Amino acid sequence: MDLDKLVTERINERTKDLDSLSTADLVRAMNDEDKLVALAVEQVLPQVAQTVDIMVNAIRHGGRVFYIGAGTSGRLGVMDASECPPTFSVSPDLIQGIIAGGFGALVRSSESMEDSEAEGLKDLQEHGVNAGDVVIALAASGRTPYAIAALEGAKALGARAVGLTCNPDSEMARVAEVTIAPVVGPEAISGSTRLKAGTAQKLVLNMLSTATMVRLGKTYGNLMVDVRPTNAKLVERARRIIMQATNSDYETASRALDGSGNQVKVAVVMCLAGADAELARAALDEAGGFVRQAVAMLQGKTNER
C-alpha cells in the first residue's frame, strides 16, 4: 500500500506551520483550503450530470439508488439519503445509504470495516441490490476494499456502478462505469479526508440527489412542492410555498393545503388551475408528477370547454 501516491495523503505545503498559527490565522488557513473545493467539483460536473441521468432513468423504471462507503464517506451517504424522504416525499427505500459496520458506525468509529471486501458484498446482498439499481460507492482515497468490492458486486449483479472519490486514476476508477473525482488536493491536516474531501463528497451528493429529484418533477421552479409537512415548522413552510408558487394569500394557501390532504403539490395545482383536489391529483398522475404540465393540461381542458 503506497499512500504517498494518493493526492489526499500528501503533505500540504500551505499549512505546514498549522500548529504555530494564532486561532484567527488557523481558521483563515482552513477557509482558504475550503475555497478550493467548489472549483474542484466544477471540473467534474459532466460526470455528475451523467450520473444524475443514470439515477433518473433507473428510478423511472422502478430501480433504486444505493450510496455505500466506510467512515466519513459512508456517513455522508447515509445523511444525504436520509434527507430525501422529508424533502421530496419519496420512500426511504428509493435512495438508501449503506455504511461499513452498520448504523452503529454512524456515531461510533468502525474504521477497520473498510478493509473487508466480504462485508461490502454482504451489505449489497442484504439490501437486495439487483440489475435495475444504481450503486454509488464513496471513498475519498479511491482504494477502500469495502467500497471497491461493492462496485464489483454491483456490476456482477447488472446494476449501474458509479464511484465517488477525490483521487485521480484510482483503483475505484478501474472498476466503476462512471467515476466522479473532484481533486481537492492535500488536506489542511495531512490525510484527514473528513475536511476538503468530505466537503467535496457532500457537495456532489447534494447535487446528485437534488438534481435527480428536480428531473423527476419534485420541484416547481425552485420550490420544494413535494415537502412532507410532518411538524409545525414544515406545515408553515408548506403554506409559504403554496403562497409563493400561486401568488395567493395565507388564508387561501391554508385552505388549499387542508383540502389537498396536506399534499403541497396538489394544493399548488388546485390554486393555479382552479381545480378540486381530485382533479389536481389525477392531472399530476397523468403528468408524471410535474406541476407545470398538470396545470397546462387542466387549463387546456377548461379552454376546450
SVG drawing of the C-alpha trace seen along z (x, -y; Angstrom):
<svg xmlns="http://www.w3.org/2000/svg" viewBox="-67 -37 72 49">
<polyline fill="none" stroke="black" stroke-width="0.4" points="0.0,0.0 1.7,-3.2 -0.3,-6.1 2.3,-8.6 0.8,-8.3 -2.6,-9.5 -3.3,-13.2 -5.4,-13.1 -2.5,-11.7 0.2,-14.2 1.6,-17.0 0.0,-20.4 2.9,-22.9 0.5,-25.8 -0.4,-24.5 2.9,-23.0 3.0,-25.6 -0.6,-25.0 0.3,-24.3 2.1,-27.6 -0.6,-29.9 -2.9,-32.1 -6.5,-31.0 -7.5,-33.7 -4.8,-32.6 -5.6,-28.9 -9.2,-29.2 -8.3,-31.5 -5.8,-28.9 -8.6,-26.3 -11.0,-28.6 -8.5,-29.2 -8.3,-25.5 -12.1,-25.1 -12.3,-27.7 -10.7,-25.2 -13.4,-22.6 -16.2,-24.1 -13.6,-24.7 -12.6,-21.1 -16.3,-20.0 -16.8,-22.3 -14.3,-20.2 -16.4,-17.1 -19.8,-18.4 -20.1,-16.4 -19.7,-13.2 -22.1,-14.4 -24.7,-15.2 -24.1,-11.7 -24.7,-10.1 -27.9,-12.1 -29.3,-10.8 -28.4,-7.3 -30.2,-7.7 -33.3,-9.3 -33.6,-6.5 -33.2,-3.8 -35.9,-5.3 -38.3,-5.8 -38.0,-2.1 -38.6,-1.0 -34.9,-0.9 -33.3,-2.3 -30.1,-4.1 -27.6,-3.0 -24.8,-5.0 -22.2,-2.8 -19.0,-3.6 -17.0,-3.5 -16.1,-6.1 -16.8,-9.7 -17.7,-8.8 -20.3,-6.3 -21.7,-8.7 -22.2,-11.4 -24.0,-8.9 -26.4,-7.9 -27.0,-11.6 -27.9,-12.5 -30.1,-9.5 -32.0,-10.1 -32.8,-13.7 -34.6,-12.8 -37.9,-11.4 -38.8,-14.6 -37.6,-16.9 -39.2,-15.2 -41.8,-12.8 -40.1,-9.8 -40.0,-6.3 -37.0,-5.7 -36.3,-2.7 -35.7,-4.8 -32.3,-6.3 -30.5,-4.3 -27.3,-4.8 -25.1,-1.9 -22.1,-2.3 -19.5,0.3 -20.2,1.5 -23.9,0.8 -25.8,-2.1 -23.7,-1.9 -20.8,-3.2 -22.6,-6.5 -21.9,-7.5 -19.0,-5.3 -16.0,-4.8 -15.7,-1.4 -12.9,-2.2 -11.5,1.3 -14.6,2.5 -13.4,0.6 -10.8,3.3 -13.4,6.0 -14.3,6.9 -16.7,9.6 -18.7,7.0 -19.1,4.9 -20.6,7.8 -22.7,8.9 -24.2,5.5 -25.2,5.4 -26.9,8.8 -28.7,7.9 -30.2,4.8 -31.4,6.8 -29.5,4.9 -30.4,6.0 -29.9,5.2 -32.3,2.3 -30.5,0.4 -27.6,-2.1 -24.8,-1.7 -22.6,-4.7 -19.5,-3.8 -17.9,-6.5 -14.2,-6.5 -12.0,-9.6 -8.9,-7.5 -10.5,-5.6 -8.9,-2.4 -11.1,-1.3 -11.6,2.5 -15.1,2.4 -16.3,-0.2 -14.4,1.4 -15.9,4.9 -19.3,3.3 -18.8,1.8 -17.6,5.1 -20.6,6.8 -22.9,4.3 -21.5,4.9 -21.8,8.6 -25.5,8.2 -26.0,6.0 -26.6,2.8 -25.1,-0.5 -21.8,-1.2 -20.5,-4.7 -17.5,-5.8 -17.1,-9.0 -13.5,-9.6 -11.1,-12.5 -8.1,-10.9 -7.5,-10.7 -6.6,-7.4 -7.8,-5.4 -8.4,-1.7 -12.1,-2.6 -12.0,-4.3 -10.8,-1.0 -14.0,0.7 -16.6,-2.0 -18.7,-2.6 -18.6,-6.3 -16.1,-8.0 -16.7,-11.3 -13.3,-12.5 -13.1,-16.1 -9.4,-16.5 -9.3,-18.9 -5.6,-18.4 -3.8,-17.7 -5.8,-18.4 -5.0,-21.1 -4.1,-18.2 -2.4,-15.6 -4.7,-12.7 -7.7,-14.0 -10.2,-13.5 -13.2,-14.5 -12.1,-18.0 -11.9,-19.1 -12.6,-15.6 -15.6,-15.2 -16.9,-18.6 -16.4,-17.8 -18.3,-14.5 -21.2,-16.2 -21.4,-18.8 -21.6,-16.1 -24.1,-14.0 -26.3,-17.1 -26.2,-17.7 -26.9,-14.0 -30.0,-13.7 -31.3,-17.2 -30.9,-17.2 -32.4,-13.8 -35.5,-14.9 -35.8,-18.0 -35.7,-15.9 -38.4,-13.7 -40.8,-16.6 -40.3,-17.1 -40.0,-20.9 -41.9,-23.7 -39.3,-26.2 -37.0,-26.1 -39.8,-25.5 -39.9,-22.0 -43.5,-21.4 -43.2,-17.7 -42.1,-18.6 -43.7,-16.4 -45.3,-18.7 -44.8,-16.5 -44.3,-19.1 -45.4,-22.7 -42.4,-24.3 -42.9,-22.2 -46.6,-22.9 -45.8,-26.6 -43.2,-26.2 -45.8,-24.3 -48.2,-27.3 -45.4,-29.7 -44.5,-27.5 -48.1,-27.5 -48.3,-31.3 -45.1,-31.8 -46.0,-29.3 -49.5,-30.7 -49.3,-34.3 -52.1,-33.6 -52.7,-34.9 -52.1,-33.0 -55.8,-32.0 -56.2,-30.7 -52.9,-28.7 -54.1,-27.3 -57.5,-26.2 -55.8,-24.6 -53.3,-22.7 -56.1,-21.4 -58.2,-20.5 -55.3,-18.7 -54.8,-16.4 -51.5,-18.1 -50.1,-17.5 -48.4,-20.7 -48.0,-19.8 -51.7,-19.0 -52.6,-22.3 -50.4,-24.3 -52.2,-22.7 -55.6,-23.3 -54.8,-27.0 -53.1,-27.5 -55.7,-25.6 -58.8,-26.3 -59.4,-22.6 -60.5,-20.5 -58.2,-18.0 -59.4,-15.0 -58.8,-16.7 -55.5,-18.1 -54.3,-14.7 -55.4,-13.0 -53.7,-15.6 -50.4,-15.2 -50.6,-11.5 -51.1,-11.9 -48.3,-14.5 -45.8,-12.2 -45.8,-14.5 -44.8,-17.7 -46.8,-20.7 -46.4,-22.8 -47.6,-20.0 -50.5,-19.2 -51.7,-22.9 -51.3,-23.2 -53.4,-20.0 -56.2,-21.3 -56.2,-24.7 -56.3,-23.2 -59.3,-21.1 -61.0,-24.2 -60.3,-26.1 -61.7,-23.3 -65.0,-23.5"/>
</svg>
